[in-house]
């Protein structure tokens, strides 16, 4: 009899533990889901705002605005939001970058950016614009296949660099205006800014 009571009490204790754990686990999971939803909503709004700009603004590279239905994008994937480390270069270093029209322009090299994408080590050179912002042109294995052949870009504020680290969100990667209108001229990422990985994030063709 006592053995049965002990057995029943043990079963009840286990059930209580499971219920408590499940409740706590669900409470902890909610904020994570909430953050994910908020992040996705933010990216979707950025894309919607850009489509509105391209359809209505006079500076838009879209020539046939009446038939413009919006840009094409890869599915939003948090895997491509990563932290990179910046090794800042000596101020004043410049690099000549080719433009899509065959000319070259001088860009100030700000630093070397290193990070990993799904376990693969990557490196890119990041540049400083005359306005004091940061500019990251790159190519990857989708270039000239699923994305514009002359590369894609990411933009940052100088204050986005914190303790030599930078959050890189390839879901925000965009194609230059010359991808949509040949009368525009755009910088082509230098050879060292080729990523030997598939980055299915951001704008696509």
N, C-alpha and C positions, 0 to 999 in steps of 0.2 A: 504493500500500500504506500509506504513512504517512498519507495522507488518510483512508483507511478506519479506521486505528487511532485517529486523532484524533477521527473521527466517533463511533466506538464509545465512546471515553473520555468524550466530551461527553455522549452519551446516558446512560451510567452515572452521571455526575456529576449530571445532571438528576434521574434516578430517586432517587439518594441524598438529594438536597435535598428532593424531594417527600415521601419517606418520613419524613425527619427532621421536616419541617414538619408533616406529618399527625400524627406522634406527639406533638409539642409542643402542636399545636393541640388534640388530644384531651385531653391532660393539663390544659390550661388550662380546657377546657370543663367538666370534671367538677365543680370546686368551684361553678361557676355553677348547674349542674343540681342539685347537692346543696343549695345555698341555696334554690333554688326549691321543691324537695321539702320542705325543712324549713319554709319559710314556709307552704306549702299545708297541711302537717300541723298546724301551729300554729293556723291559722284553723279548720280542721276540728274540732280539739279544743275550741276556744272555743265553737263552735256546738253541739257534742255536749254539753258541760258545761251550756250554757244550756238546752238541751232537757230535760236531766235535772232541772235546777232547776225549770223550769216545770211539769214533770209531777209532781214529788214534793213541792215545798216548799209549806207552808201559805200563804205570802205570794204565791204565784203568781197572776197575773190569769186564768189559764186555769180556767174554771168546770168544763168537762167533761173532767177529766184522764184519765179512762178511755179516751176516744176520741182523745186528743191524740197525734198521730204525729210531731210536731216542726214547727219553723217552716220557712217557705219562704225561700230565699235565691237571689240571683243567683249565677252561676258565679264562682268566685274569679278575679279579674283584677288582676295586679300593676300594670297601667296606672293603676289608681286608688289606688295607694300613692305619694304625692307629698310633696315638701318645700314648706312654706309659710313665708312671712316674716311675723313679727308686729311691728307697730308698737304698742308698749304705750301705753295711755292714762294720763292722770293718775289716780292712785288716788282712788276715791270717786265716780267718775261712774256714774250709775245710769240704767237704762232700764226703763220699765213694759212688761211683756210680757203679751199676752193669754193666757188659759188656755182650755182646751177647754170649760169650763163657763160662759164669758162673763165671768168675773172677770179681774182683772189682778194681777200680782205684780211686785215690784221686783227687778231683777237688776243686779249690778255689772258694768259693761262693762270687760273686761280689756284688750282691744286689737283692732286691725283686722288681719285675716289675709288675705294676698294670695298667690295661687298660680296655676298654669296646669293645665288639664285638656285634654290632647290639643291643645295650642297655643292654647286659649281662656283669656284672662285672667279670673280670678274673684276675688271679694272677699267675705269674711264677717266678721261681728263675733263675737268669742268672749267668753264671760262667765266670771266667777269665782264659784264656789259658796261658801256660808257655811263649808263644810268646808275651803276653800282649794284645791279642784281647779278644773279648767277644763271648761267645758261649751259644746259647739258644736251648736246647733240649726240645721237647714237644710231647705230645700225645693229640688227640682229638677224637671226636666221629666217625671220619672216620677211625681211626687206626684199623688195622686187618680186615678192610672191603674194603675200597677204597684206603687206603694207608698202608704203611708198618707197621706191627704190633708192631715193636720195636720202633716206633716213627719217627719223622722228626726233622730237625735242621734248625736254622738260625744263621748266623755269622754277627758280627759287629766289627768295629774298635773302639778302646777306645774313639776316637775323635767324634764318632757318638753320644755320650752322650753330650747333650747341655742343661745346666741349669736344670739338673736332669730329662731331657726328652729324649726319644729315639723313633725314627720313626721305627715302626715294619711293615714290608711288608711281609705278609704271601704268597704273590704271588711268593716270592723268596724262600719259604720253600723247602727244598730238602731232599730226602731220603739218608741214609748213604750207603756207598759202599756195606755193608753186605746185603743190600736189593737185590743186583744184583749178589752177589758172596759170597757163604757161607764160603769161606776161609778167609774173612775179619772179623775183630772183631770191634764192635762199642759200644759206651756207650748207655745205655738204660735210657730214661728220668726217674728221680725219681718220686715217686707217687704224690708228690706235684706239679709236672709239667704236670698234666692231666687237659685238658680243657674240661669242660662239655658242649661243644658247637660243632657244625659241622663246620669245617674249610675246605671248598671246594676251596682251593687255593694252588698253588704250584705243586710239583711233586705228582703223584699218581701211583698206580699199574695198 
